[in-house]
């Protein structure tokens, strides 16, 4: 692998890692904030099953994000060989789970307006 190719691979990996870290931060913050909200502000909320579903999916999102970062580290260490399809699959599941968690959180929110 040439020096320019290696540099390009590292730049891509850095971009994807930062993107995943941003979504991980959003998922973690949403999870913690909603737990606090339910515990302190709305103990008698309706349709709590939406929020609990959201929590489960947020936990899945967080685990997928951590897995993605781990596989990305391996991908970079083997100079971009293999693992490309695995990263794409994890990324797809990661993003879909984040959107699903937000969807259920919004359903909970609108049900309690």
C-alpha positions as CSV (number, residue, x, y, z in Angstrom):
1,X,0.0,0.0,0.0
2,X,1.4,3.4,-1.0
3,X,1.8,6.2,1.4
4,X,-0.9,8.2,-0.3
5,X,-3.4,5.3,-0.2
6,X,-2.6,4.7,3.5
7,X,-3.2,8.4,4.2
8,X,-6.5,8.4,2.4
9,X,-7.6,5.3,4.3
10,X,-6.8,7.0,7.6
11,X,-8.7,10.1,6.6
12,X,-11.8,8.1,5.7
13,X,-11.5,6.1,9.0
14,X,-11.2,9.3,11.0
15,X,-14.3,10.8,9.3
16,X,-16.4,7.7,10.0
17,X,-15.1,7.4,13.5
18,X,-16.1,11.0,14.2
19,X,-19.5,10.5,12.6
20,X,-20.2,7.4,14.7
21,X,-18.9,9.1,17.9
22,X,-21.5,11.9,17.2
23,X,-24.4,9.5,16.9
24,X,-23.1,7.6,20.0
25,X,-23.2,10.8,21.9
26,X,-26.7,11.6,20.8
27,X,-27.9,8.1,21.6
28,X,-26.3,8.0,25.0
29,X,-27.6,11.5,25.8
30,X,-31.1,10.7,24.7
31,X,-31.1,7.5,26.7
32,X,-29.9,9.2,29.9
33,X,-32.1,12.2,29.5
34,X,-35.2,10.2,28.9
35,X,-34.6,8.0,31.9
36,X,-34.1,11.1,34.1
37,X,-37.3,12.7,32.6
38,X,-39.4,9.6,33.3
39,X,-38.1,9.2,36.8
40,X,-38.2,12.9,37.9
41,X,-40.7,14.7,35.8
42,X,-43.3,12.2,34.5
43,X,-43.7,9.3,36.8
44,X,-47.3,8.8,35.7
45,X,-46.7,9.0,32.0
46,X,-48.9,7.0,29.6
47,X,-47.6,4.6,26.9
48,X,-44.3,4.0,28.7
49,X,-43.9,0.9,26.5
50,X,-42.8,3.3,23.7
51,X,-40.1,4.7,25.9
52,X,-38.9,1.3,27.0
53,X,-38.7,0.2,23.4
54,X,-36.8,3.3,22.7
55,X,-34.4,2.5,25.5
56,X,-33.7,-1.0,24.3
57,X,-33.0,0.3,20.8
58,X,-30.8,3.0,22.2
59,X,-28.8,0.4,24.0
60,X,-28.5,-1.6,20.8
61,X,-27.4,1.6,18.9
62,X,-24.7,2.2,21.5
63,X,-23.5,-1.4,21.3
64,X,-23.5,-1.3,17.5
65,X,-21.5,2.0,17.5
66,X,-18.9,0.5,19.8
67,X,-18.7,-2.6,17.6
68,X,-18.3,-0.4,14.5
69,X,-15.4,1.5,16.1
70,X,-13.7,-1.7,17.0
71,X,-14.1,-3.3,13.6
72,X,-13.0,0.0,12.0
73,X,-9.8,-0.2,14.1
74,X,-9.1,-3.7,12.7
75,X,-10.0,-2.5,9.2
76,X,-7.4,0.2,9.4
77,X,-4.8,-2.1,10.9
78,X,-5.0,-4.5,8.0
79,X,-4.8,-1.7,5.5
80,X,-8.4,-1.8,4.3
81,X,-8.4,-5.4,3.4
82,X,-11.5,-7.4,4.3
83,X,-14.1,-6.1,6.8
84,X,-15.5,-3.6,4.3
85,X,-18.8,-5.5,4.0
86,X,-18.9,-6.1,7.7
87,X,-18.5,-2.4,8.4
88,X,-21.2,-1.5,5.9
89,X,-23.6,-4.0,7.6
90,X,-22.9,-2.7,11.1
91,X,-23.2,0.9,9.9
92,X,-26.6,0.2,8.3
93,X,-27.9,-1.5,11.5
94,X,-26.4,1.3,13.6
95,X,-28.1,4.1,11.7
96,X,-31.4,2.2,11.4
97,X,-31.5,1.5,15.1
98,X,-30.8,5.1,16.0
99,X,-33.7,6.3,13.8
100,X,-36.0,3.6,15.3
101,X,-35.1,4.7,18.8
102,X,-35.9,8.3,18.0
103,X,-39.2,7.2,16.4
104,X,-40.3,5.4,19.6
105,X,-39.2,8.3,21.7
106,X,-41.2,10.7,19.6
107,X,-44.2,8.4,19.8
108,X,-43.9,8.4,23.6
109,X,-43.6,12.2,23.6
110,X,-46.6,12.8,21.4
111,X,-48.7,10.3,23.4
112,X,-48.0,12.3,26.5
113,X,-48.7,15.8,25.2
